[in-house]
Amino acid sequence: MIPLRDDRPPRTFAFATVAIVAANAVVFWHELSLGSPGRLEAFFASFALTPADLTHAPSPDTARTVFTSMFLHGGWAHIIGNMLFLWIFGRNVEDSVGHFKFVVFYLLCGVAAAAAQVALSPDSTVPMIGASGAISGVLGAYLLLFPRARVLVLFPIWIFWRVFYVPAFLFLVFWFGLQLLSGMAVLNTMDVNGGVAFWAHVGGFIAGMVLIPVFKRRGVRLFQ
């Protein structure tokens, strides 16, 4: 299911969400401007998070990659998918916590996501890139804040595509379950050193659920 929008317009303009999307777009534009694959690999080597570097040779440079890796993407589909999820679910979460606190919340979820993936693959030499771990935290927060909202989704049925609304609770629980099952499948094959960082998604989602009661504005209720 591909989300297109939710049915709950935010009450305030999502300055922080727009800024995060813009930051990701600027970094991706820089990636495209590098031209040769060798220059892009060198860029990722400097700013992507490599678990083995963090666990075996910790330093200020490797520590900063926990944050810089959140703004790197591996292609058009990667960044468009991530920014679509952030735009749909991030604006109402930002509305519920405030602009500055949303940035802090987003980064903390990204750190928790990275920690979860590194804990499962501490010896991996494959660079981790992407905003999906932090965005997973936004999804976890949305689940607790607006489970009764509806999400318009695009769903393939054989060769046809259908557009319809589903409850946010159903969409987000389905998404989280898919990440959890995929992560468990990767563990069963012992191939935790490449591919999609499913455990980062799981860790980020849980972090978002844990943090949102602390970050939400006074007077904002859960399970709206």
N, CA, C and O of each residue as an XYZ file, in Angstrom:
896
protein
N       0.839     -1.191      0.000
C       0.000      0.000      0.000
C       0.878      1.247      0.000
O       1.804      1.371      0.802
N       0.577      2.155     -0.901
C       1.317      3.407     -0.990
C       0.431      4.525     -0.455
O      -0.630      4.783     -1.024
N       0.835      5.198      0.624
C      -0.002      6.278      1.155
C       0.062      7.505      0.249
O       1.113      7.832     -0.302
N      -1.077      8.176      0.105
C      -1.143      9.382     -0.709
C      -1.399     10.628      0.135
O      -0.839     11.691     -0.132
N      -2.245     10.491      1.151
C      -2.520     11.601      2.084
C      -3.364     11.064      3.220
O      -3.906      9.962      3.138
N      -3.473     11.855      4.290
C      -4.413     11.516      5.345
C      -5.563     12.509      5.305
O      -5.533     13.481      4.550
N      -6.572     12.259      6.122
C      -7.766     13.112      6.095
C      -7.773     14.107      7.252
O      -8.828     14.618      7.628
N      -6.593     14.384      7.818
C      -6.512     15.277      8.972
C      -5.544     16.410      8.658
O      -4.342     16.264      8.880
N      -6.039     17.537      8.148
C      -5.125     18.655      7.860
C      -4.567     19.246      9.145
O      -5.316     19.437     10.103
N      -3.271     19.541      9.191
C      -2.685     20.132     10.400
C      -3.218     21.536     10.633
O      -3.649     22.214      9.701
N      -3.183     21.957     11.875
C      -3.695     23.277     12.238
C      -2.679     24.376     11.982
O      -3.052     25.534     11.796
N      -1.390     24.025     11.969
C      -0.327     25.017     11.756
C       0.539     24.576     10.584
O       0.549     23.407     10.201
N       1.262     25.535     10.027
C       2.165     25.206      8.925
C       3.351     24.416      9.452
O       3.936     24.774     10.474
N       3.703     23.347      8.761
C       4.737     22.417      9.236
C       6.125     22.906      8.819
O       6.739     22.349      7.909
N       6.611     23.948      9.488
C       7.913     24.522      9.135
C       9.034     23.489      9.259
O       9.891     23.394      8.380
N       9.031     22.712     10.354
C      10.114     21.764     10.593
C      10.095     20.639      9.567
O      11.143     20.244      9.055
N       8.908     20.124      9.268
C       8.807     19.050      8.270
C       9.308     19.535      6.921
O      10.060     18.832      6.245
N       8.896     20.734      6.525
C       9.353     21.301      5.256
C      10.872     21.469      5.267
O      11.535     21.187      4.270
N      11.424     21.928      6.393
C      12.871     22.126      6.482
C      13.618     20.798      6.362
O      14.663     20.732      5.715
N      13.092     19.748      6.979
C      13.748     18.443      6.903
C      13.682     17.894      5.478
O      14.664     17.355      4.968
N      12.520     18.035      4.841
C      12.394     17.601      3.449
C      13.373     18.379      2.574
O      14.033     17.800      1.710
N      13.467     19.689      2.796
C      14.372     20.514      1.999
C      15.822     20.116      2.221
O      16.601     20.073      1.269
N      16.196     19.824      3.460
C      17.565     19.411      3.757
C      17.907     18.111      3.036
O      18.996     17.975      2.478
N      16.982     17.161      3.048
C      17.203     15.905      2.332
C      17.320     16.132      0.833
O      18.132     15.492      0.165
N      16.504     17.048      0.299
C      16.547     17.336     -1.131
C      17.872     17.977     -1.528
O      18.437     17.645     -2.570
N      18.371     18.897     -0.698
C      19.643     19.561     -1.003
C      20.790     18.547     -0.993
O      21.647     18.566     -1.877
N      20.803     17.671      0.002
C      21.869     16.659      0.075
C      21.781     15.717     -1.120
O      22.803     15.337     -1.691
N      20.555     15.337     -1.500
C      20.407     14.438     -2.643
C      20.855     15.126     -3.932
O      21.475     14.500     -4.792
N      20.542     16.405     -4.060
C      21.024     17.151     -5.227
C      22.545     17.144     -5.273
O      23.139     17.016     -6.344
N      23.173     17.283     -4.107
C      24.637     17.227     -4.066
C      25.137     15.851     -4.492
O      26.130     15.751     -5.212
N      24.464     14.794     -4.058
C      24.849     13.442     -4.480
C      24.812     13.330     -6.002
O      25.729     12.788     -6.618
N      23.730     13.855     -6.604
C      23.602     13.784     -8.060
C      24.704     14.582     -8.753
O      25.165     14.212     -9.833
N      25.119     15.678     -8.123
C      26.135     16.540     -8.745
C      27.530     15.936     -8.704
O      28.428     16.409     -9.402
N      27.724     14.900     -7.899
C      29.059     14.303     -7.783
C      29.479     13.589     -9.057
O      30.668     13.460     -9.351
N      28.494     13.131     -9.804
C      28.805     12.546    -11.106
C      29.258     11.112    -11.051
O      28.429     10.210    -11.175
N      30.525     10.864    -10.872
C      31.081      9.516    -10.982
C      30.715      8.660     -9.779
O      30.595      9.174     -8.667
N      30.536      7.348     -9.990
C      30.255      6.445     -8.864
C      31.333      6.475     -7.801
O      31.038      6.329     -6.615
N      32.594      6.664     -8.213
C      33.686      6.692     -7.253
C      33.564      7.851     -6.279
O      33.817      7.689     -5.085
N      33.177      9.022     -6.778
C      33.020     10.191     -5.911
C      31.831     10.003     -4.971
O      31.876     10.432     -3.818
N      30.770      9.364     -5.460
C      29.611      9.114     -4.609
C      29.965      8.115     -3.515
O      29.560      8.290     -2.366
N      30.708      7.080     -3.854
C      31.131      6.109     -2.842
C      32.000      6.766     -1.781
O      31.878      6.451     -0.597
N      32.866      7.664     -2.189
C      33.711      8.377     -1.226
C      32.864      9.268     -0.320
O      33.136      9.390      0.874
N      31.850      9.879     -0.892
C      30.944     10.733     -0.106
C      30.203      9.893      0.938
O      30.092     10.290      2.098
N      29.697      8.726      0.512
C      29.016      7.837      1.447
C      29.987      7.319      2.515
O      29.614      7.179      3.680
N      31.207      7.042      2.123
C      32.197      6.544      3.075
C      32.445      7.559      4.187
O      32.745      7.181      5.320
N      32.320      8.837      3.867
C      32.569      9.892      4.853
C      31.360     10.188      5.726
O      31.508     10.530      6.899
N      30.152     10.057      5.156
C      28.965     10.549      5.860
C      27.917      9.486      6.158
O      26.976      9.756      6.904
N      28.049      8.282      5.598
C      27.118      7.200      5.925
C      27.573      6.504      7.201
O      28.746      6.560      7.571
N      26.637      5.852      7.860
C      26.938      5.139      9.102
C      27.317      3.699      8.780
O      26.502      2.940      8.258
N      28.542      3.330      9.090
C      29.003      1.956      8.932
C      29.102      1.319     10.310
O      29.942      1.729     11.111
N      28.261      0.322     10.607
C      28.238     -0.239     11.969
C      29.604     -0.665     12.495
O      29.930     -0.390     13.650
N      30.399     -1.325     11.675
C      31.704     -1.802     12.141
C      32.607     -0.656     12.568
O      33.357     -0.784     13.535
N      32.540      0.471     11.849
C      33.352      1.631     12.232
C      32.913      2.167     13.588
O      33.742      2.563     14.407
N      31.610      2.176     13.816
C      31.088      2.724     15.067
C      31.394      1.825     16.250
O      31.669      2.314     17.346
N      31.348      0.506     16.041
C      31.545     -0.417     17.158
C      33.013     -0.755     17.406
O      33.401     -1.007     18.547
N      33.836     -0.763     16.352
C      35.230     -1.181     16.503
C      36.219     -0.020     16.536
O      37.320     -0.147     17.072
N      35.817      1.114     15.959
C      36.729      2.266     15.949
C      35.948      3.542     16.215
O      35.935      4.444     15.378
N      35.292      3.632     17.375
C      34.481      4.820     17.669
C      35.343      6.078     17.753
O      36.442      6.065     18.307
N      34.815      7.158     17.192
C      35.500      8.438     17.196
C      34.462      9.517     16.949
O      33.332      9.202     16.578
N      34.814     10.784     17.145
C      33.852     11.846     16.818
C      33.373     11.788     15.367
O      32.213     12.083     15.081
N      34.268     11.406     14.451
C      33.879     11.330     13.042
C      32.861     10.223     12.794
O      31.892     10.420     12.062
N      33.080      9.057     13.404
C      32.115      7.976     13.210
C      30.819      8.270     13.948
O      29.749      7.873     13.487
N      30.890      8.958     15.086
C      29.684      9.284     15.846
C      28.777     10.239     15.069
O      27.553     10.111     15.115
N      29.373     11.190     14.358
C      28.542     12.149     13.622
C      27.800     11.503     12.471
O      26.786     12.032     12.016
N      28.293     10.358     11.988
C      27.602      9.692     10.883
C      26.242      9.156     11.305
O      25.395      8.885     10.453
N      26.018      8.999     12.610
C      24.688      8.610     13.079
C      23.663      9.639     12.617
O      22.527      9.290     12.295
N      24.068     10.920     12.584
C      23.163     11.989     12.172
C      23.239     12.254     10.665
O      22.209     12.404     10.009
N      24.449     12.311     10.123
C      24.561     12.654      8.708
C      23.956     11.583      7.807
O      23.460     11.896      6.725
N      23.992     10.330      8.238
C      23.442      9.253      7.407
C      21.940      9.395      7.203
O      21.395      8.865      6.235
N      21.258     10.111      8.113
C      19.806     10.293      7.992
C      19.422     11.146      6.788
O      18.257     11.164      6.391
N      20.381     11.850      6.206
C      20.080     12.765      5.109
C      20.635     12.275      3.772
O      20.630     13.013      2.787
N      21.111     11.036      3.739
C      21.630     10.444      2.513
C      20.616      9.466      1.933
O      19.879      8.815      2.674
N      20.579      9.365      0.605
C      19.664      8.422     -0.038
C      20.332      7.786     -1.252
O      21.230      8.356     -1.872
N      19.854      6.580     -1.565
C      20.494      5.790     -2.597
C      19.876      5.888     -3.973
O      20.285      5.152     -4.871
N      18.912      6.759     -4.177
C      18.289      6.886     -5.487
C      16.976      7.632     -5.390
O      16.525      7.991     -4.302
N      16.362      7.864     -6.554
C      15.117      8.630     -6.599
C      13.993      7.944     -5.845
O      13.267      8.596     -5.094
N      13.835      6.636     -6.031
C      12.748      5.924     -5.345
C      12.935      5.978     -3.837
O      11.965      6.088     -3.086
N      14.185      5.899     -3.399
C      14.493      5.920     -1.971
C      14.062      7.246     -1.342
O      13.350      7.257     -0.338
N      14.487      8.348     -1.925
C      14.184      9.637     -1.317
C      12.714     10.019     -1.498
O      12.115     10.592     -0.588
N      12.128      9.714     -2.649
C      10.721     10.067     -2.858
C       9.825      9.296     -1.897
O       8.906      9.868     -1.311
N      10.089      7.999     -1.733
C       9.295      7.212     -0.794
C       9.415      7.722      0.630
O       8.410      7.854      1.329
N      10.633      8.010      1.067
C      10.834      8.502      2.429
C      10.179      9.856      2.646
O       9.510     10.061      3.660
N      10.357     10.779      1.717
C       9.795     12.119      1.891
C       8.273     12.104      1.788
O       7.607     12.931      2.411
N       7.716     11.179      1.015
C       6.260     11.057      0.954
C       5.708     10.644      2.311
O       4.736     11.233      2.785
N       6.306      9.647      2.940
C       5.870      9.214      4.266
C       6.038     10.340      5.284
O       5.155     10.566      6.112
N       7.167     11.044      5.224
C       7.408     12.132      6.174
C       6.377     13.237      5.997
O       5.867     13.767      6.984
N       6.066     13.591      4.764
C       5.114     14.671      4.513
C       3.712     14.302      4.988
O       3.023     15.126      5.590
N       3.293     13.087      4.726
C       1.932     12.676      5.085
C       1.762     12.590      6.596
O       0.776     13.088      7.141
N       2.722     11.958      7.278
C       2.558     11.684      8.708
C       3.280     12.688      9.605
O       2.935     12.826     10.778
N       4.274     13.387      9.067
C       5.062     14.266      9.911
C       4.363     15.551     10.303
O       4.574     16.051     11.408
N       3.534     16.100      9.422
C       2.953     17.415      9.681
C       2.059     17.420     10.915
O       2.127     18.351     11.718
N       1.227     16.402     11.080
C       0.348     16.366     12.244
C       1.107     16.038     13.523
O       0.743     16.504     14.602
N       2.162     15.236     13.404
C       2.987     14.981     14.584
C       3.685     16.274     14.995
O       3.730     16.602     16.181
N       4.226     17.007     14.035
C       4.832     18.303     14.338
C       3.822     19.244     14.980
O       4.151     19.955     15.929
N       2.606     19.253     14.473
C       1.546     20.087     15.025
C       1.278     19.737     16.487
O       0.864     20.597     17.265
N       1.511     18.493     16.861
C       1.209     18.020     18.214
C       2.352     18.239     19.199
O       2.136     18.198     20.410
N       3.568     18.471     18.694
C       4.712     18.625     19.596
C       5.350     20.004     19.521
O       6.034     20.419     20.457
N       5.139     20.718     18.426
C       5.811     21.994     18.216
C       6.972     21.846     17.257
O       7.517     20.756     17.088
N       7.348     22.954     16.628
C       8.321     22.900     15.534
C       9.709     22.472     15.999
O      10.278     21.528     15.450
N      10.259     23.147     16.997
C      11.612     22.817     17.447
C      11.654     21.423     18.069
O      12.565     20.645     17.785
N      10.681     21.106     18.910
C      10.675     19.806     19.563
C      10.517     18.685     18.540
O      10.997     17.573     18.762
N       9.852     18.966     17.426
C       9.708     17.943     16.394
C      11.065     17.582     15.800
O      11.340     16.410     15.541
N      11.913     18.585     15.585
C      13.249     18.308     15.052
C      14.034     17.429     16.019
O      14.683     16.467     15.608
N      13.972     17.766     17.309
C      14.671     16.963     18.318
C      14.100     15.550     18.351
O      14.846     14.571     18.391
N      12.777     15.452     18.334
C      12.107     14.149     18.332
C      12.552     13.324     17.127
O      12.882     12.147     17.265
N      12.560     13.933     15.965
C      12.933     13.259     14.721
C      14.357     12.719     14.803
O      14.608     11.567     14.449
N      15.285     13.544     15.266
C      16.682     13.120     15.354
C      16.871     12.018     16.386
O      17.636     11.082     16.153
N      16.186     12.114     17.527
C      16.293     11.062     18.542
C      15.765      9.729     18.014
O      16.340      8.677     18.290
N      14.681      9.777     17.263
C      14.158      8.536     16.670
C      15.158      7.963     15.680
O      15.326      6.746     15.596
N      15.826      8.839     14.927
C      16.849      8.371     14.000
C      18.017      7.720     14.718
O      18.553      6.716     14.250
N      18.417      8.285     15.853
C      19.499      7.700     16.640
C      19.077      6.336     17.172
O      19.850      5.380     17.108
N      17.859      6.238     17.695
C      17.367      4.958     18.209
C      17.299      3.911     17.107
O      17.611      2.741     17.329
N      16.888      4.341     15.915
C      16.816      3.418     14.779
C      18.206      2.905     14.419
O      18.394      1.709     14.195
N      19.171      3.806     14.366
C      20.545      3.399     14.055
C      21.085      2.450     15.113
O      21.763      1.473     14.793
N      20.781      2.743     16.381
C      21.264      1.882     17.467
C      20.703      0.475     17.348
O      21.405     -0.505     17.596
N      19.418      0.376     16.962
C      18.803     -0.943     16.820
C      19.472     -1.743     15.708
O      19.746     -2.932     15.870
N      19.734     -1.086     14.579
C      20.353     -1.798     13.458
C      21.791     -2.179     13.774
O      22.223     -3.284     13.445
N      22.542     -1.278     14.411
C      23.935     -1.565     14.755
C      24.006     -2.705     15.764
O      24.906     -3.542     15.701
N      23.047     -2.736     16.701
C      23.034     -3.807     17.702
C      22.845     -5.171     17.053
O      23.362     -6.169     17.556
N      22.110     -5.230     15.942
C      21.867     -6.508     15.257
C      22.963     -6.854     14.259
O      23.132     -8.018     13.897
N      23.709     -5.844     13.811
C      24.782     -6.120     12.839
C      26.005     -5.281     13.170
O      26.398     -4.425     12.378
N      26.619     -5.516     14.339
C      27.734     -4.671     14.779
C      28.987     -4.800     13.924
O      29.839     -3.912     13.947
N      29.115     -5.886     13.173
C      30.316     -6.100     12.369
C      30.109     -5.770     10.896
O      30.999     -5.999     10.078
N      28.944     -5.237     10.556
C      28.649     -4.956      9.156
C      29.520     -3.823      8.631
O      29.724     -2.813      9.304
N      30.022     -4.006      7.432
C      30.810     -2.969      6.764
C      30.010     -2.290      5.659
O      30.565     -1.532      4.863
N      28.696     -2.563      5.611
C      27.822     -1.957      4.611
C      27.315     -0.619      5.151
O      26.699     -0.597      6.216
N      27.548      0.488      4.461
C      27.087      1.784      4.951
C      25.560      1.847      5.045
O      24.853      1.359      4.163
N      25.068      2.446      6.112
C      23.634      2.665      6.307
C      23.303      4.095      5.886
O      23.946      5.049      6.324
N      22.288      4.227      5.027
C      21.861      5.552      4.594
C      20.343      5.601      4.583
O      19.675      4.574      4.467
N      19.809      6.805      4.705
C      18.379      6.992      4.568
C      17.714      7.557      5.810
O      18.203      7.407      6.930
N      16.583      8.213      5.577
C      15.821      8.846      6.650
C      14.752      7.931      7.221
O      14.012      8.335      8.117
N      14.658      6.706      6.722
C      13.522      5.859      7.083
C      13.477      5.501      8.559
O      12.390      5.315      9.105
N      14.634      5.399      9.226
C      14.623      5.095     10.649
C      13.970      6.200     11.451
O      13.124      5.940     12.307
N      14.367      7.455     11.172
C      13.765      8.596     11.855
C      12.292      8.724     11.504
O      11.467      9.011     12.372
N      11.957      8.512     10.234
C      10.560      8.614      9.806
C       9.724      7.513     10.447
O       8.541      7.717     10.718
N      10.317      6.356     10.691
C       9.602      5.295     11.397
C       9.151      5.768     12.777
O       8.069      5.406     13.239
N       9.983      6.578     13.433
C       9.589      7.151     14.712
C       8.378      8.051     14.574
O       7.510      8.066     15.446
N       8.313      8.804     13.482
C       7.149      9.643     13.211
C       5.900      8.776     13.041
O       4.822      9.138     13.514
N       6.043      7.646     12.374
C       4.909      6.741     12.189
C       4.435      6.185     13.527
O       3.232      6.097     13.773
N       5.375      5.811     14.389
C       4.999      5.313     15.703
C       4.252      6.349     16.513
O       3.287      6.026     17.206
N       4.698      7.607     16.427
C       4.016      8.692     17.127
C       2.619      8.911     16.557
O       1.663      9.110     17.307
N       2.502      8.875     15.244
C       1.199      9.073     14.590
C       0.214      7.999     15.035
O      -0.965      8.279     15.250
N       0.699      6.781     15.172
C      -0.173      5.686     15.596
C      -0.803      5.969     16.953
O      -1.988      5.702     17.152
N      -0.028      6.504     17.882
C      -0.568      6.797     19.206
C      -1.396      8.068     19.232
O      -2.309      8.193     20.047
N      -1.092      9.017     18.351
C      -1.808     10.283     18.353
C      -3.119     10.218     17.576
O      -4.147     10.705     18.047
N      -3.085      9.624     16.400
C      -4.247      9.688     15.486
C      -4.617      8.320     14.907
O      -4.680      8.176     13.686
N      -4.857      7.334     15.735
C      -5.174      6.006     15.191
C      -6.482      5.981     14.407
O      -6.686      5.104     13.568
N      -7.369      6.937     14.676
C      -8.678      6.940     14.003
C      -8.695      7.769     12.732
O      -9.710      7.822     12.038
N      -7.573      8.422     12.421
C      -7.496      9.129     11.146
C      -7.581      8.118     10.012
O      -7.417      6.916     10.220
N      -7.839      8.620      8.814
C      -7.891      7.734      7.646
C      -6.790      8.127      6.672
O      -6.470      9.305      6.513
N      -6.223      7.126      6.029
C      -5.129      7.326      5.084
C      -5.584      6.856      3.707
O      -6.030      5.721      3.541
N      -5.466      7.742      2.724
C      -5.782      7.369      1.346
C      -4.592      6.613      0.773
O      -3.476      7.131      0.763
N      -4.822      5.389      0.296
C      -3.726      4.551     -0.175
C      -3.980      4.113     -1.614
O      -5.118      4.018     -2.073
N      -2.882      3.854     -2.297
C      -2.901      3.271     -3.635
C      -2.504      1.812     -3.481
O      -1.424      1.506     -2.976
N      -3.383      0.909     -3.920
C      -3.177     -0.514     -3.658
C      -3.283     -1.298     -4.958
O      -4.291     -1.197     -5.659
N      -2.238     -2.095     -5.298
C      -2.300     -2.888     -6.527
C      -3.108     -4.169     -6.337
O      -2.889     -4.909     -5.377
N      -4.037     -4.429     -7.247
C      -4.806     -5.673     -7.254
C      -4.645     -6.279     -8.649
O      -5.260     -5.834     -9.618
N      -3.801     -7.304     -8.719
C      -3.426     -7.888     -9.998
C      -2.825     -6.810    -10.891
O      -1.813     -6.209    -10.528
N      -3.430     -6.551    -12.062
C      -2.879     -5.539    -12.961
C      -3.554     -4.190    -12.762
O      -3.237     -3.230    -13.465
N      -4.475     -4.107    -11.818
C      -5.210     -2.876    -11.584
C      -4.719     -2.197    -10.308
O      -4.095     -2.821     -9.449
N      -5.014     -0.914    -10.208
C      -4.682     -0.141     -9.017
C      -5.962      0.434     -8.442
O      -6.802      0.954     -9.176
N      -6.110      0.342     -7.144
C      -7.294      0.868     -6.472
C      -6.867      1.926     -5.462
O      -5.830      1.799     -4.811
N      -7.681      2.968     -5.342
C      -7.442      4.028     -4.375
C      -8.593      4.043     -3.383
O      -9.756      4.152     -3.774
N      -8.269      3.933     -2.102
C      -9.314      3.933     -1.075
C      -8.712      4.322      0.260
O      -7.493      4.323      0.430
N      -9.584      4.655      1.211
C      -9.148      5.033      2.553
C      -9.081      3.806      3.455
O      -9.910      2.901      3.359
N      -8.086      3.792      4.329
C      -7.983      2.777      5.373
C      -7.715      3.499      6.689
O      -7.126      4.580      6.674
N      -8.123      2.948      7.812
C      -7.798      3.571      9.098
C      -6.280      3.643      9.304
O      -5.553      2.715      8.950
N      -5.820      4.737      9.871
C      -4.388      4.891     10.124
C      -3.870      3.758     10.996
O      -2.753      3.280     10.800
N      -4.674      3.331     11.954
C      -4.267      2.236     12.832
C      -3.954      0.991     12.007
O      -2.925      0.349     12.217
N      -4.837      0.651     11.071
C      -4.633     -0.535     10.256
C      -3.399     -0.392      9.377
O      -2.592     -1.317      9.286
N      -3.247      0.756      8.733
C      -2.115      0.960      7.837
C      -0.791      0.865      8.589
O       0.140      0.199      8.135
N      -0.709      1.534      9.741
C       0.562      1.604     10.467
C       0.906      0.289     11.156
O       2.076     -0.091     11.207
N      -0.091     -0.409     11.684
C       0.166     -1.715     12.288
C       0.611     -2.703     11.207
O       1.516     -3.506     11.430
N      -0.023     -2.641     10.048
C       0.380     -3.501      8.929
C       1.823     -3.192      8.523
O       2.620     -4.106      8.313
N       2.157     -1.907      8.412
C       3.516     -1.510      8.024
C       4.532     -1.992      9.050
O       5.567     -2.547      8.682
N       4.246     -1.787     10.339
C       5.181     -2.206     11.378
C       5.325     -3.731     11.397
O       6.431     -4.253     11.541
N       4.214     -4.431     11.251
C       4.279     -5.890     11.221
C       5.124     -6.400     10.076
O       5.851     -7.383     10.221
N       5.030     -5.735      8.936
C       5.830     -6.128      7.775
C       7.320     -5.924      8.046
O       8.144     -6.759      7.672
N       7.663     -4.807      8.700
C       9.073     -4.564      9.032
C       9.579     -5.591     10.036
O      10.696     -6.093      9.910
N       8.750     -5.903     11.035
C       9.151     -6.857     12.064
C       9.348     -8.250     11.478
O      10.347     -8.909     11.766
N       8.405     -8.699     10.660
C       8.525    -10.015     10.049
C       9.725    -10.080      9.103
O      10.437    -11.084      9.060
N       9.942     -9.011      8.352
C      11.086     -8.975      7.443
C      12.396     -9.001      8.217
O      13.346     -9.674      7.817
N      12.447     -8.268      9.329
C      13.647     -8.277     10.155
C      13.925     -9.640     10.742
O      15.076    -10.073     10.798
N      12.868    -10.331     11.186
C      13.042    -11.675     11.736
C      13.498    -12.646     10.656
O      14.300    -13.542     10.921
N      12.985    -12.472      9.434
C      13.411    -13.334      8.338
C      14.892    -13.138      8.033
O      15.607    -14.099      7.749
N      15.352    -11.876      8.093
C      16.765    -11.598      7.855
C      17.615    -12.247      8.940
O      18.680    -12.794      8.653
N      17.147    -12.189     10.190
C      17.892    -12.826     11.270
C      17.976    -14.331     11.073
O      19.008    -14.945     11.342
N      16.890    -14.914     10.604
C      16.878    -16.367     10.397
C      17.863    -16.798      9.328
O      18.409    -17.899      9.391
N      18.096    -15.931      8.340
C      19.061    -16.264      7.290
C      20.472    -15.818      7.668
O      21.442    -16.112      6.969
N      20.564    -15.096      8.801
C      21.852    -14.578      9.289
C      22.454    -13.575      8.319
O      23.648    -13.285      8.393
N      21.637    -13.037      7.400
C      22.149    -12.048      6.446
C      21.756    -10.658      6.937
O      20.843    -10.036      6.394
N      22.446    -10.178      7.959
C      22.112     -8.879      8.545
C      23.088     -7.795      8.095
O      23.100     -6.696      8.649
N      23.897     -8.105      7.102
C      24.942     -7.173      6.699
C      24.624     -6.413      5.415
O      25.508     -5.758      4.862
N      23.413     -6.480      4.938
C      23.091     -5.768      3.720
C      21.601     -5.643      3.528
O      20.814     -6.097      4.359
N      21.207     -5.012      2.403
C      19.797     -4.870      2.100
C      19.136     -3.789      2.929
O      19.791     -2.862      3.406
N      17.829     -3.921      3.092
C      17.041     -2.939      3.840
C      17.296     -3.093      5.333
O      17.349     -4.209      5.849
N      17.452     -1.978      6.015
C      17.709     -1.999      7.465
C      16.381     -2.108      8.211
O      15.908     -1.134      8.796
N      15.784     -3.295      8.186
C      14.459     -3.478      8.789
C      14.459     -3.207     10.286
O      13.488     -2.674     10.823
N      15.545     -3.571     10.962
C      15.575     -3.376     12.408
C      15.717     -1.913     12.777
O      15.341     -1.515     13.879
N      16.252     -1.105     11.876
C      16.231      0.340     12.094
C      14.797      0.853     12.055
O      14.428      1.727     12.838
N      13.992      0.315     11.149
C      12.582      0.698     11.090
C      11.856      0.298     12.364
O      11.078      1.078     12.915
N      12.110     -0.914     12.828
C      11.466     -1.393     14.049
C      11.894     -0.544     15.242
O      11.056     -0.117     16.037
N      13.190     -0.300     15.367
C      13.689      0.488     16.485
C      13.184      1.913     16.466
O      12.830      2.462     17.510
N      13.146      2.521     15.289
C      12.640      3.887     15.182
C      11.166      3.978     15.530
O      10.743      4.906     16.220
N      10.385      3.022     15.059
C       8.941      3.015     15.316
C       8.665      2.915     16.814
O       7.845      3.660     17.350
N       9.348      1.995     17.484
C       9.157      1.828     18.929
C       9.614      3.078     19.676
O       8.972      3.499     20.638
N      10.723      3.669     19.234
C      11.209      4.898     19.874
C      10.175      6.012     19.757
O       9.957      6.760     20.710
N       9.546      6.125     18.605
C       8.516      7.148     18.427
C       7.350      6.960     19.374
O       6.826      7.933     19.916
N       6.937      5.713     19.579
C       5.835      5.433     20.496
C       6.230      5.744     21.942
O       5.412      6.226     22.725
N       7.472      5.468     22.283
C       7.937      5.715     23.654
C       8.110      7.212     23.916
O       7.800      7.689     25.008
N       8.599      7.949     22.926
C       8.944      9.353     23.123
C       7.757     10.304     22.996
O       7.754     11.363     23.623
N       6.756      9.950     22.203
C       5.697     10.923     21.928
C       4.918     11.339     23.169
O       4.524     12.504     23.234
N       4.662     10.484     24.162
C       3.985     10.984     25.361
C       4.781     12.067     26.082
O       4.198     12.921     26.751
N       6.100     12.038     25.954
C       6.960     13.045     26.588
C       7.019     14.323     25.759
O       7.041     15.420     26.317
N       7.047     14.195     24.442
C       7.246     15.334     23.556
C       5.966     16.081     23.205
O       6.027     17.260     22.858
N       4.829     15.440     23.283
C       3.589     16.097     22.859
C       3.292     17.312     23.730
O       3.660     17.362     24.903
N       2.627     18.279     23.137
C       2.246     19.476     23.846
C       1.260     19.157     24.967
O       0.485     18.204     24.885
N       1.311     19.976     26.011
C       0.339     19.819     27.088
C      -1.065     20.073     26.532
O      -1.298     21.054     25.826
N      -1.959     19.206     26.852
C      -3.318     19.329     26.359
C      -3.603     18.486     25.129
O      -4.764     18.254     24.790
N      -2.551     18.024     24.453
C      -2.731     17.132     23.305
C      -2.953     15.726     23.823
O      -2.141     15.203     24.585
N      -4.043     15.121     23.414
C      -4.383     13.795     23.895
C      -3.846     12.715     22.951
O      -3.753     12.920     21.741
N      -3.502     11.583     23.518
C      -3.212     10.420     22.698
C      -4.521      9.792     22.239
O      -5.579     10.045     22.815
N      -4.437      8.973     21.200
C      -5.595      8.250     20.654
C      -6.733      9.194     20.280
O      -7.895      8.958     20.610
N      -6.363     10.286     19.571
C      -7.385     11.249     19.146
C      -8.261     10.629     18.072
O      -9.184     11.277     17.579
